Amino acid sequence: MTTATLSLYTAPTPNGHKVSILLEELGVPYRVQAVNLMAGEQKRPEYLKLNPNGRIPTLVDHAPEDGGEPFVVFESGAILIYLAEKYGRFLPRDPRGRSTVIQWLMFQMGGIGPMQGQANVFFRYWPEKYPPAIERYQHETRRLYEVLERRLDGRTYLCDEYSIADIACFTWVNTHAWSGVSLDGLPRLADWRARIRERPAVQRGLAVPPRIEAPELVEAAQRMLMR
């Protein structure tokens, strides 16, 4: 039995699922350390030593290629690149192909994630409803979805071959309903989402770590936002 040399600190969110999906796609052993966001575990001093931004996910490579001390990687996009380079999969090696995948990864990191994340905050969690804010972020998320729809014209995946760009964008698009954003009128994007959801590794990755089902979940999230 192969010993796991990777530790993943994570929670069941789109950003957390990016990394668990990639690890499952790679088929490498890893240890999971669930971080309870509602309990504020991501703000504890011992976690901040690993991730100074106090967010998830965080990856610790206990056997880095340079043979040195364990190497810590935070920020989900950076973790995807690190793992893809370490194992030589899901990121092309040729300069054009590599750049194209990274461009679409950054499209998610700088666009879909922040906009849809704010849609979640104002649509689901903020104690008071501000329709202009909700509409602003939902509209911008939908606009970014439309960019993906056009990109997928004539393509099975965003960069022709399945890559970390698909994984990154998928985890957010997959939760569109939670953000109040519809996929109606986006047939290519809907088919792409369904195609990725069918992958066994994706299904396994979406189950890491198990979701915390509790009636006080929304209330706890609201309290956290108001700190």
C-alpha beads as a LAMMPS data file, in Angstrom:
LAMMPS data file: protein, C-alpha beads

227 atoms
226 bonds

1 atom types
1 bond types

-500.0 500.0 xlo xhi
-500.0 500.0 ylo yhi
-500.0 500.0 zlo zhi

Masses

1 110.0

Atoms # bond

1 1 1 0.000 0.000 0.000
2 1 1 1.402 3.382 -1.026
3 1 1 1.859 5.862 1.799
4 1 1 0.169 9.228 1.275
5 1 1 2.687 12.042 1.039
6 1 1 0.114 14.766 0.383
7 1 1 -2.146 16.378 2.968
8 1 1 -5.183 18.353 1.854
9 1 1 -6.824 20.807 4.222
10 1 1 -10.218 21.453 2.726
11 1 1 -13.950 21.991 3.033
12 1 1 -16.893 21.125 0.741
13 1 1 -16.804 24.292 -1.382
14 1 1 -16.080 24.881 -5.078
15 1 1 -12.498 25.870 -4.318
16 1 1 -11.977 22.877 -2.083
17 1 1 -13.465 20.504 -4.629
18 1 1 -11.101 21.716 -7.345
19 1 1 -8.204 20.068 -5.559
20 1 1 -9.948 16.915 -4.366
21 1 1 -11.199 16.307 -7.919
22 1 1 -7.726 16.738 -9.380
23 1 1 -6.210 14.419 -6.777
24 1 1 -8.838 11.797 -7.591
25 1 1 -8.186 12.235 -11.319
26 1 1 -4.463 11.773 -10.698
27 1 1 -5.128 8.664 -8.620
28 1 1 -2.528 9.566 -6.010
29 1 1 -3.015 8.850 -2.291
30 1 1 -3.632 11.824 -0.032
31 1 1 -4.751 12.534 3.491
32 1 1 -7.781 14.738 4.094
33 1 1 -7.956 17.193 6.945
34 1 1 -11.449 18.685 7.003
35 1 1 -11.570 22.350 7.996
36 1 1 -14.813 23.436 9.651
37 1 1 -15.367 26.897 8.236
38 1 1 -18.440 27.551 10.348
39 1 1 -16.391 26.932 13.495
40 1 1 -13.694 29.312 12.241
41 1 1 -10.966 26.668 12.138
42 1 1 -9.419 28.425 9.133
43 1 1 -8.603 31.396 11.392
44 1 1 -6.830 29.450 14.094
45 1 1 -3.104 30.201 14.570
46 1 1 -1.986 26.690 13.676
47 1 1 -3.809 26.876 10.357
48 1 1 -2.663 30.410 9.592
49 1 1 0.907 29.127 9.791
50 1 1 0.090 27.042 6.732
51 1 1 -2.203 29.472 4.943
52 1 1 -1.676 33.104 5.955
53 1 1 -4.872 34.122 4.146
54 1 1 -7.018 31.916 6.361
55 1 1 -8.876 30.242 3.515
56 1 1 -9.170 26.749 2.060
57 1 1 -7.789 24.700 0.440
58 1 1 -4.192 24.199 1.508
59 1 1 -1.906 21.426 0.276
60 1 1 1.156 20.104 2.098
61 1 1 3.571 18.025 0.034
62 1 1 5.589 15.957 2.496
63 1 1 7.829 14.605 -0.257
64 1 1 8.598 17.504 -2.612
65 1 1 10.722 16.806 -5.649
66 1 1 13.683 18.781 -4.276
67 1 1 13.896 16.393 -1.318
68 1 1 13.658 19.228 1.178
69 1 1 11.273 20.068 3.963
70 1 1 7.513 19.685 3.415
71 1 1 6.260 22.281 0.954
72 1 1 3.020 24.165 1.548
73 1 1 0.876 25.500 -1.291
74 1 1 -2.153 27.717 -0.760
75 1 1 -4.634 29.240 -3.254
76 1 1 -6.607 26.679 -5.220
77 1 1 -5.322 27.719 -8.647
78 1 1 -1.718 27.533 -7.487
79 1 1 -2.375 24.080 -6.045
80 1 1 -3.842 22.876 -9.344
81 1 1 -0.776 24.067 -11.244
82 1 1 1.584 22.563 -8.664
83 1 1 -0.053 19.138 -8.823
84 1 1 -0.408 19.162 -12.605
85 1 1 3.310 19.941 -12.943
86 1 1 4.339 17.441 -10.261
87 1 1 2.504 14.566 -11.937
88 1 1 2.700 15.731 -15.543
89 1 1 -1.024 15.580 -16.306
90 1 1 -3.900 17.939 -17.121
91 1 1 -1.576 20.818 -18.075
92 1 1 0.087 20.759 -21.490
93 1 1 3.853 21.050 -21.683
94 1 1 4.020 23.003 -24.940
95 1 1 4.086 26.792 -24.369
96 1 1 0.908 27.613 -26.297
97 1 1 -1.142 24.810 -24.804
98 1 1 0.122 25.545 -21.297
99 1 1 -0.631 29.259 -21.619
100 1 1 -4.125 28.588 -22.952
101 1 1 -5.016 26.362 -20.003
102 1 1 -3.607 28.851 -17.515
103 1 1 -5.552 31.677 -19.159
104 1 1 -8.832 29.845 -18.622
105 1 1 -7.789 28.887 -15.110
106 1 1 -7.174 32.566 -14.357
107 1 1 -10.539 33.394 -15.952
108 1 1 -12.116 31.341 -13.209
109 1 1 -9.837 32.598 -10.452
110 1 1 -10.251 36.278 -11.311
111 1 1 -13.789 36.225 -12.658
112 1 1 -16.197 33.388 -11.987
113 1 1 -15.010 32.652 -8.454
114 1 1 -15.142 36.209 -7.084
115 1 1 -18.386 37.137 -8.853
116 1 1 -20.259 33.943 -8.064
117 1 1 -18.888 33.974 -4.549
118 1 1 -20.408 37.406 -3.986
119 1 1 -23.659 36.218 -5.556
120 1 1 -23.694 33.467 -2.930
121 1 1 -23.097 35.929 -0.121
122 1 1 -25.883 38.339 -1.030
123 1 1 -28.348 35.744 -2.365
124 1 1 -27.954 33.138 0.378
125 1 1 -26.227 34.455 3.467
126 1 1 -26.460 38.198 3.990
127 1 1 -28.991 38.870 6.771
128 1 1 -30.694 41.661 4.824
129 1 1 -31.608 41.478 1.147
130 1 1 -30.096 44.070 -1.207
131 1 1 -31.649 43.412 -4.626
132 1 1 -29.172 45.650 -6.526
133 1 1 -26.213 43.691 -5.110
134 1 1 -27.864 40.337 -5.776
135 1 1 -28.714 41.307 -9.351
136 1 1 -25.266 42.784 -9.962
137 1 1 -23.377 39.626 -9.028
138 1 1 -25.850 37.194 -10.540
139 1 1 -25.818 39.159 -13.807
140 1 1 -22.028 39.210 -13.945
141 1 1 -21.835 35.491 -13.164
142 1 1 -24.269 34.815 -15.972
143 1 1 -22.194 36.980 -18.332
144 1 1 -19.105 34.925 -17.502
145 1 1 -21.074 31.737 -18.105
146 1 1 -21.926 33.091 -21.542
147 1 1 -18.210 33.511 -22.233
148 1 1 -17.765 29.813 -21.446
149 1 1 -20.722 28.958 -23.671
150 1 1 -19.066 30.682 -26.630
151 1 1 -15.721 29.074 -25.843
152 1 1 -17.296 25.613 -25.933
153 1 1 -18.606 26.073 -29.468
154 1 1 -17.096 23.120 -31.329
155 1 1 -15.149 21.933 -28.279
156 1 1 -15.661 19.098 -25.843
157 1 1 -13.570 20.842 -23.183
158 1 1 -12.378 24.410 -22.685
159 1 1 -8.912 23.760 -24.101
160 1 1 -9.872 20.793 -26.312
161 1 1 -8.411 18.239 -23.903
162 1 1 -9.666 17.888 -20.330
163 1 1 -7.473 20.040 -18.074
164 1 1 -7.227 21.867 -14.786
165 1 1 -9.099 24.736 -16.463
166 1 1 -12.147 22.505 -16.824
167 1 1 -11.877 21.316 -13.237
168 1 1 -11.613 24.867 -11.893
169 1 1 -14.535 26.246 -13.876
170 1 1 -16.683 23.162 -13.367
171 1 1 -16.752 23.321 -9.576
172 1 1 -18.311 26.776 -9.741
173 1 1 -20.677 26.194 -12.651
174 1 1 -21.765 22.982 -10.961
175 1 1 -23.227 25.028 -8.078
176 1 1 -25.038 27.565 -10.278
177 1 1 -28.440 26.928 -8.675
178 1 1 -27.113 27.744 -5.187
179 1 1 -26.128 31.152 -6.572
180 1 1 -29.502 31.681 -8.231
181 1 1 -27.988 31.648 -11.726
182 1 1 -29.675 29.640 -14.471
183 1 1 -28.088 27.626 -17.260
184 1 1 -31.159 28.100 -19.454
185 1 1 -30.126 29.088 -22.961
186 1 1 -26.585 27.767 -22.439
187 1 1 -26.812 24.269 -23.963
188 1 1 -23.091 23.771 -24.566
189 1 1 -22.242 24.782 -21.010
190 1 1 -24.965 22.526 -19.603
191 1 1 -23.711 19.573 -21.655
192 1 1 -20.117 20.260 -20.591
193 1 1 -21.180 20.332 -16.934
194 1 1 -23.076 17.067 -17.305
195 1 1 -20.168 15.431 -19.132
196 1 1 -17.719 16.324 -16.367
197 1 1 -20.131 15.290 -13.608
198 1 1 -20.215 11.792 -15.114
199 1 1 -16.499 11.252 -14.551
200 1 1 -15.975 8.800 -11.644
201 1 1 -13.049 10.810 -10.267
202 1 1 -15.178 13.948 -10.240
203 1 1 -17.911 12.174 -8.315
204 1 1 -15.368 10.971 -5.773
205 1 1 -13.794 14.403 -5.497
206 1 1 -17.147 16.076 -4.875
207 1 1 -17.607 13.825 -1.847
208 1 1 -14.418 15.117 -0.163
209 1 1 -14.806 15.963 2.631
210 1 1 -18.339 14.914 3.595
211 1 1 -20.708 17.845 3.772
212 1 1 -21.801 19.092 7.164
213 1 1 -25.591 19.021 7.232
214 1 1 -26.855 21.150 10.089
215 1 1 -29.962 23.344 10.506
216 1 1 -27.863 26.200 11.852
217 1 1 -25.594 26.319 8.758
218 1 1 -27.022 29.507 7.252
219 1 1 -27.188 31.269 10.613
220 1 1 -23.565 30.395 11.325
221 1 1 -22.529 31.693 7.916
222 1 1 -24.364 34.932 8.549
223 1 1 -22.619 35.408 11.879
224 1 1 -19.258 34.772 10.263
225 1 1 -19.939 37.405 7.572
226 1 1 -20.802 40.032 10.151
227 1 1 -17.593 39.618 12.173

Bonds

1 1 1 2
2 1 2 3
3 1 3 4
4 1 4 5
5 1 5 6
6 1 6 7
7 1 7 8
8 1 8 9
9 1 9 10
10 1 10 11
11 1 11 12
12 1 12 13
13 1 13 14
14 1 14 15
15 1 15 16
16 1 16 17
17 1 17 18
18 1 18 19
19 1 19 20
20 1 20 21
21 1 21 22
22 1 22 23
23 1 23 24
24 1 24 25
25 1 25 26
26 1 26 27
27 1 27 28
28 1 28 29
29 1 29 30
30 1 30 31
31 1 31 32
32 1 32 33
33 1 33 34
34 1 34 35
35 1 35 36
36 1 36 37
37 1 37 38
38 1 38 39
39 1 39 40
40 1 40 41
41 1 41 42
42 1 42 43
43 1 43 44
44 1 44 45
45 1 45 46
46 1 46 47
47 1 47 48
48 1 48 49
49 1 49 50
50 1 50 51
51 1 51 52
52 1 52 53
53 1 53 54
54 1 54 55
55 1 55 56
56 1 56 57
57 1 57 58
58 1 58 59
59 1 59 60
60 1 60 61
61 1 61 62
62 1 62 63
63 1 63 64
64 1 64 65
65 1 65 66
66 1 66 67
67 1 67 68
68 1 68 69
69 1 69 70
70 1 70 71
71 1 71 72
72 1 72 73
73 1 73 74
74 1 74 75
75 1 75 76
76 1 76 77
77 1 77 78
78 1 78 79
79 1 79 80
80 1 80 81
81 1 81 82
82 1 82 83
83 1 83 84
84 1 84 85
85 1 85 86
86 1 86 87
87 1 87 88
88 1 88 89
89 1 89 90
90 1 90 91
91 1 91 92
92 1 92 93
93 1 93 94
94 1 94 95
95 1 95 96
96 1 96 97
97 1 97 98
98 1 98 99
99 1 99 100
100 1 100 101
101 1 101 102
102 1 102 103
103 1 103 104
104 1 104 105
105 1 105 106
106 1 106 107
107 1 107 108
108 1 108 109
109 1 109 110
110 1 110 111
111 1 111 112
112 1 112 113
113 1 113 114
114 1 114 115
115 1 115 116
116 1 116 117
117 1 117 118
118 1 118 119
119 1 119 120
120 1 120 121
121 1 121 122
122 1 122 123
123 1 123 124
124 1 124 125
125 1 125 126
126 1 126 127
127 1 127 128
128 1 128 129
129 1 129 130
130 1 130 131
131 1 131 132
132 1 132 133
133 1 133 134
134 1 134 135
135 1 135 136
136 1 136 137
137 1 137 138
138 1 138 139
139 1 139 140
140 1 140 141
141 1 141 142
142 1 142 143
143 1 143 144
144 1 144 145
145 1 145 146
146 1 146 147
147 1 147 148
148 1 148 149
149 1 149 150
150 1 150 151
151 1 151 152
152 1 152 153
153 1 153 154
154 1 154 155
155 1 155 156
156 1 156 157
157 1 157 158
158 1 158 159
159 1 159 160
160 1 160 161
161 1 161 162
162 1 162 163
163 1 163 164
164 1 164 165
165 1 165 166
166 1 166 167
167 1 167 168
168 1 168 169
169 1 169 170
170 1 170 171
171 1 171 172
172 1 172 173
173 1 173 174
174 1 174 175
175 1 175 176
176 1 176 177
177 1 177 178
178 1 178 179
179 1 179 180
180 1 180 181
181 1 181 182
182 1 182 183
183 1 183 184
184 1 184 185
185 1 185 186
186 1 186 187
187 1 187 188
188 1 188 189
189 1 189 190
190 1 190 191
191 1 191 192
192 1 192 193
193 1 193 194
194 1 194 195
195 1 195 196
196 1 196 197
197 1 197 198
198 1 198 199
199 1 199 200
200 1 200 201
201 1 201 202
202 1 202 203
203 1 203 204
204 1 204 205
205 1 205 206
206 1 206 207
207 1 207 208
208 1 208 209
209 1 209 210
210 1 210 211
211 1 211 212
212 1 212 213
213 1 213 214
214 1 214 215
215 1 215 216
216 1 216 217
217 1 217 218
218 1 218 219
219 1 219 220
220 1 220 221
221 1 221 222
222 1 222 223
223 1 223 224
224 1 224 225
225 1 225 226
226 1 226 227
